[in-house]
Amino acid sequence: MAQQFGLDKSILMMDVLQAHAMEIRDVERGEKPFLYSSGNYGPGYVTIKNLVGRKRIIRSLSRELASKVAYTTSNINFVAGNVTGGLVPGWLLSEYLEEYWERRIPFVYVRDMRKRGGHKELITGITNNPEIKQGDNCLVVEELVNFAETTVNSTLELRSVGYRITHAACILSYNNPVAIKSLEENNIELLYLFTLSELLDAAEKFQTHEKKLIDSYREFLKNPLGWQKKRNLTPQKEGGTK
């Protein structure tokens, strides 16, 4: 059994903040809000996926996430990383799970999951793979989960071709009510290292961002759709974080 949370959570969050991975825009002063991949708008974004260029940090985060997964469940046969943010953390997590469980944990990746539809080859690494069998239990991995659309779509795609998914995992969870409802409706338990609310608390404690910007991001988290409506922002059919 892996030891849960080998590193202090505050150390992990400070690594993220000191790497300038969290940006919060001053929407009230005219700065453009972020347009997320879900098509929703918000004041901030945490570029966990950009940390792939910081090997020490991404390894540390991925190992701690693997520790939590191994502590929580042992019923995982392979890992599926969602393109693009889940690729590196998912691969690393599969490697660390092999160390914890002392058995093979294959890795595949899933693409084009922002919107469901079409019949392209969406899962890479699974065809003719003798280490993955029909009915195997898969762990879906992303670097972060905001509205959970990609996580849910990937889960539904994998289930549709004969695999089971009970858990998904990410480094950062926005933990917003829309995502929570969607995950519950699709019977997915999300494992994560820390929430955006916890990261904002750390940012306030260590004064890495202005308090008014932190408060705006907190308001968004409480009611993402209400935050947009209050600012006359209409969710878009086609998203794309920018």
N, C-alpha and C positions, 0 to 999 in steps of 0.2 A: 504494500500500500504506500502510495506516495505521501509525503508530508505536505499538508495543506499550507499554502502561503509561506513559503520559505523566506521571502523577503517582506519587509514592512511595506504595506500598501502605499504609504506616503512617499517612500523612496521611489517606487515605480511611477507614481504620479508626478513627482518632481522631475524625474528624467524626461517625461513627456513635456512638461511645461518649460523646462530649461532648453529643450530642443526646439522651442517656438512652434510646437505642433498645433497649438490652439490659437485660432484667430477669431476675434469678435468685432464685427463691424458696427459703427455708430449709425444705425439706421435712422435714428431720430434727427440726426444732423445731415441727412441726405446721402449717406453711403449706401450703396446697393446691397440688399440682403443676399445671402447665398441662395442659389437654386439647387436643391438637393436632387439626387437621382430619382427620388420618388415623385418629383414634380412639385413638391412643397417648398415654401420659402422659410428661412430662418436667419437669425442674426449672427450665428457662429458656426464654425466647422473645426473639427479636430482631425488633422491629417496624419492619422496613425500610419496609413500606408506609406507616407513619405519617410517614415523611420526605417524603411528597408535599407536606406543609405547609412544608417547608424547601427552597425552590426551588433555592438554590445547591447544597445537598448532593445532592439527587436528580438534578440536572442533571450534576453532577460525576461521580457514580457511574455514571449511564447513559452518559455520553460515554466513560468509561474502559472500560465493558463493550463498547460499540460498537467501540472501538479493538481490543479483544481478539478480538471476532468477526471484524472485517475482517482482522486479522492472521492468523487461523487458517483462514478459509475465504472464498471469494468466490462460492460456489455457493448463495446464498440469494436467493429471488425475492420472498418476502413474510414479514412477521412476524405471529405470533399471540400476543397477550397474554392470559394466563389471568385471569379475573375472580376476586378483585378486585385482588390484589397486583401482577399483571403488567400492568395497564392502562397506568399512567403510565410506568413504565420501558420497557415495550414500545413505546409510542408514541414516546417520546424516542429510543429506540434505532433505530427505523426512520428517524427524521429524520436522526440522525447518520450512519447507514449510507448514506443518500442523498448526504451530503456526501463521505464517503470514496470511494464507488464511482461517484459522478456519474451515477446512474441512479435511476429510481423504485423505491422499496421500499414497496409498499402495506402497510397495517396492518389487521388484523381482531382481534376479540376472541372468546374462547371461554368459555362459562359452564357452570355446573353440572357441573364435572368432578371434584368430590370423590368421587362415586360414579357409575359408568357405568350406563346403562340409560335406556329411554324413547326417544322419537323426536321430541323438541321441536327447535325451531330453536336449535341450540347454537352455531353460528358466525355472528357478526354482522359484516357488511361484505364478505362474499364473494359473495353472490347478485347475479347480473347485473353483476359487476365485470369490465370488459374488461381490466383490468390483471393479473388472476389467471387462469391457465389450468390445466386439468387436467394433473396431472403436475408442476406447479411445486414447488420445494423450499421448505419453510416452516421458519422458526426459531420454536420455542415459547419463550415468555419468562415467567418469574415473578420476583418480587422475591427469593425465597429458595426453596431446595429442602431439605426435611427428609426425609420418607420417600418422596418423589418420586411419590406416587400421582396428584396432579393433573397433573404433567408427563407421566407415562406415559399416563393416561387421555386427555388432550388429544391426544397424539401418535397414539394408536390411533383416536380419532375422526376426526382429519384424514386419516389414512391410509385409513380406511374409505370416505371420500368422494373418494378419488383423488389425494391429495397426498402428496408425499414429505417425510419428516423424517429428517435425519441428525444434527442438532444441536439442543440446547436451551440456554438461557442464563439465568443468574440472577446477582444481585449477591452473594448469600451462599449457600454450600453447607454444609449440616451435614456432608456427606461421611460419613454413617454407613453401616455395612455393608449394612443393609437396602436403602437407596436405591441404593448402588453396584451391588448384585446385580440389582435391578429394572431399572435403566438398561441394564446390560450385556445382560440377557436380551431387552430390546426394541430393541437396537441403536441406542441414543441416546448420543451423546457430549455431556456436559454441560460448558459453558464458564461460568466464574464468576470473580469478582474476588478473593474470598478465602474461606477456610473458617472455620467456627465455631471450630475449634481455633486458627487464627491470630488470630482476634478475641479469644479467651480469653487467649492469650499477651500480646496488646497490653493487655488489661484488667489482667493481673497486673503487667506492666511499668510501666504508668502509674497503677496502684493505684486504678482506678475502681470495683472491686468487692472484697468480702472474699475472701481466698484460699480459705477453706473452701467458699464457694459456687462459686467457679471450679472447684475440684477436684471438686465434686459434678457439675457440668455436664460435666466431662471424663470422669467415670466413665460417665455416661449415653451419651456419644458412642462410647465403646469398645464398649458392649453395650447398646443401647437396650432390648431386650426383657428382658435380664437385670436391668437397673436396675429395671424395673417389677416383675418377679417377686420380686426381693429385698424390695420394699416392699409386696407383696401388692396390686399395682395391676393390674387386668385391662383390657386394651384394649377400647374400646367400639365398637359397630357404627356409631353416629352420633357423629362428632367435631364439632369447632368450637372454634377456639382461644379459650381463656378461662382 
